Amino acid sequence: MRVLVTGGAGYIGSHTLVELLGQAHEVQVIDNFDNSSPEVLSRVRKLTNGDMSFAEGDVRDDGFLRSVFEDFQPDQVVHFAGLKAVGESMEKPLEYYDVNVRGTMAILRAMDSVGCRKIVFSSSATVYGEPVYLPYDEDHPVAPESVYGRTKMIAEHIIGDWAQANGGTAVLLRYFNPVGAHSSATIGEHPQGVPNNLMPFVAQVASGKRERLSIFGDDYDTPDGTGRRDYIHVVDLACAHVAAVNYAHGNTGTRHFNVGTGQSYSVREMVAAFEKASGREIPCVVTPRRKGDIAEMKADASRAKHEMGWEAKLGLADMAASTWEWQSNNPDGYEK
Ligand SMILES: O=c1ccn([C@@H]2O[C@H](COP(=O)(O)OP(=O)(O)O[C@H]3O[C@H](CO)[C@H](O)[C@H](O)[C@H]3O)[C@@H](O)[C@H]2O)c(=O)[nH]1
C-alpha cells in the first residue's frame, strides 16, 4: 500500500517507518522537524535499506499538503504529527488546538482532494481522564483533564465525523505509555530540555546527565505508593500501526483501539528494572505529587488482539534494556 506518514521523524513515527518499510509498503513522510531532526530519517534509511520519499513542511499548510498528496496519491494516511507535552499544552492552548486540531482538519481536506478515505490516528489514553473503572476499555467515558488530551479527543471526533460522512475508515489508536527504543540502538526518544516523562529522565540519571530522579509522590493507593502506568515498548506500538493499516484496508467506519499491554508497573518497579538493565544505581528522592497525575492507568487491550490481530510481545526487561542501549550509545540524541 501507499502510506503517507505525517510526523515520521518523531519518536513513534520513526519506529513505525521501520516496521512499514519492513512490510514493503511504499512510504511518503512529511515532517517539519519541530521536535525532531533530519538525522532520524537517514538512520531509518540505513536501518531498513528501504526507500521512502520525504517532504519538509507543516501539517497546517494546505498548499504544501495538496501538492504532496497529489504527487503521492496515498491509499492511507498515518497521522502522527502534533504537539505532545501535557504541561506545555496548559500554557499554550491555542498553539495546541492549532497544530493538533486544525492540522488534523487540513490532513483530512488534503485526503479529500485526492479521494483518500483511510486514516490511522495517533490518539492517547489520556483522553479517558480519571478512571471510573480499570482497566480502561474503549467504551470507558472520555474526560481528558489537559488541553493536550482535549485536542486528541476533539481530533478523534472530527475524524470520526469525516469518516461517517464519506464512507471512510478511521482507526483511532489510544496509546498508553510508550517507552524503549529500536534494538539497533540507532533510533529512540530524545526529548528537548528536561524530560517530562519517567523513562527518558531515568535514562539521563543513569548516564550521569542528571543527579537524581524525583519520584512524584509515594502516597498513592498502590502497593508501593508510587504511580502505576501501562508502559508499552515503542516497537510493539509501531507494529500496532502496521496492524492498523491492514485493518483499515479491509474495513470501513470508525474504530477505537487501546494500545497497551494490559499490565501496569509502578515508578519504583521501573527504576528497579532500569538499574538491572544498566548496572547503575538510580538515586531517587520522593517529592510531592505532580498536579494532574493519577494513581494508575491500565489498558484492556483485548479489542486490538481480537480485531486487528495485534498484541504486545516485549516486556519490562526489553523496555529497560533498549532504553539504556539507546541512551548510552546516543548521549546527545541525534546530534553527531
Ligand atoms: O520525573 C518523573 C516523571 C514521572 N514520574 C511518574 O512516572 C509515571 C509516568 O509519568 P510520565 O510523565 O512518564 O507519563 P504520564 O502517564 O504522566 O503521561 C504519558 O502517558 C499518557 C497516557 O497514558 C499521555 O499520553 C501523556 O501524554 C504521556 O506524557 C507517573 O506516575 C509520574 O508521576 C515521576 O515520578 N518522576
The ligand as an SDF file (V2000), in Angstrom:
LIG
                    3D

 36 38  0  0  0  0  0  0  0  0999 V2000
   10.3240   12.6330   36.7620 O   0  0  0  0  0  0  0  0  0  0  0  0
    9.3400   11.8970   36.8870 C   0  0  0  0  0  0  0  0  0  0  0  0
    8.4560   11.6420   35.7970 C   0  0  0  0  0  0  0  0  0  0  0  0
    7.3540   10.8280   36.0150 C   0  0  0  0  0  0  0  0  0  0  0  0
    7.1160   10.2860   37.2250 N   0  0  0  0  0  0  0  0  0  0  0  0
    5.9600    9.3800   37.4300 C   0  0  0  0  0  0  0  0  0  0  0  0
    6.0590    8.3560   36.4500 O   0  0  0  0  0  0  0  0  0  0  0  0
    4.7760    7.9710   35.9820 C   0  0  0  0  0  0  0  0  0  0  0  0
    4.7330    8.1530   34.4920 C   0  0  0  0  0  0  0  0  0  0  0  0
    4.8370    9.5260   34.1540 O   0  0  0  0  0  0  0  0  0  0  0  0
    5.0990   10.0190   32.6570 P   0  0  0  0  0  0  0  0  0  0  0  0
    5.2600   11.5080   32.6930 O   0  0  0  0  0  0  0  0  0  0  0  0
    6.1930    9.2370   32.0410 O   0  0  0  0  0  0  0  0  0  0  0  0
    3.7700    9.6060   31.8840 O   0  0  0  0  0  0  0  0  0  0  0  0
    2.2400   10.0370   32.1250 P   0  0  0  0  0  0  0  0  0  0  0  0
    1.4890    8.7970   32.4670 O   0  0  0  0  0  0  0  0  0  0  0  0
    2.1320   11.1720   33.0520 O   0  0  0  0  0  0  0  0  0  0  0  0
    1.8100   10.5900   30.6760 O   0  0  0  0  0  0  0  0  0  0  0  0
    2.1230    9.9470   29.4650 C   0  0  0  0  0  0  0  0  0  0  0  0
    1.1500    8.9800   29.1340 O   0  0  0  0  0  0  0  0  0  0  0  0
   -0.1660    9.4500   28.9490 C   0  0  0  0  0  0  0  0  0  0  0  0
   -1.0330    8.3000   28.5350 C   0  0  0  0  0  0  0  0  0  0  0  0
   -1.0670    7.3160   29.4960 O   0  0  0  0  0  0  0  0  0  0  0  0
   -0.1950   10.5480   27.9000 C   0  0  0  0  0  0  0  0  0  0  0  0
   -0.0230   10.0110   26.6140 O   0  0  0  0  0  0  0  0  0  0  0  0
    0.8490   11.5870   28.1520 C   0  0  0  0  0  0  0  0  0  0  0  0
    0.9320   12.4300   27.0010 O   0  0  0  0  0  0  0  0  0  0  0  0
    2.2070   10.9970   28.3800 C   0  0  0  0  0  0  0  0  0  0  0  0
    3.1290   12.0230   28.7400 O   0  0  0  0  0  0  0  0  0  0  0  0
    3.7830    8.8300   36.7450 C   0  0  0  0  0  0  0  0  0  0  0  0
    3.3210    8.0960   37.8410 O   0  0  0  0  0  0  0  0  0  0  0  0
    4.6120   10.0270   37.2040 C   0  0  0  0  0  0  0  0  0  0  0  0
    4.1450   10.6270   38.3840 O   0  0  0  0  0  0  0  0  0  0  0  0
    7.9750   10.5220   38.2960 C   0  0  0  0  0  0  0  0  0  0  0  0
    7.7630   10.0250   39.4090 O   0  0  0  0  0  0  0  0  0  0  0  0
    9.0570   11.3230   38.0900 N   0  0  0  0  0  0  0  0  0  0  0  0
  1  2  2  0
  2  3  1  0
  2 36  1  0
  3  4  2  0
  4  5  1  0
  5  6  1  0
  5 34  1  0
  6  7  1  0
  6 32  1  0
  7  8  1  0
  8  9  1  0
  8 30  1  0
  9 10  1  0
 10 11  1  0
 11 12  2  0
 11 13  1  0
 11 14  1  0
 14 15  1  0
 15 16  2  0
 15 17  1  0
 15 18  1  0
 18 19  1  0
 19 20  1  0
 19 28  1  0
 20 21  1  0
 21 22  1  0
 21 24  1  0
 22 23  1  0
 24 25  1  0
 24 26  1  0
 26 27  1  0
 26 28  1  0
 28 29  1  0
 30 31  1  0
 30 32  1  0
 32 33  1  0
 34 35  2  0
 34 36  1  0
M  END
$$$$
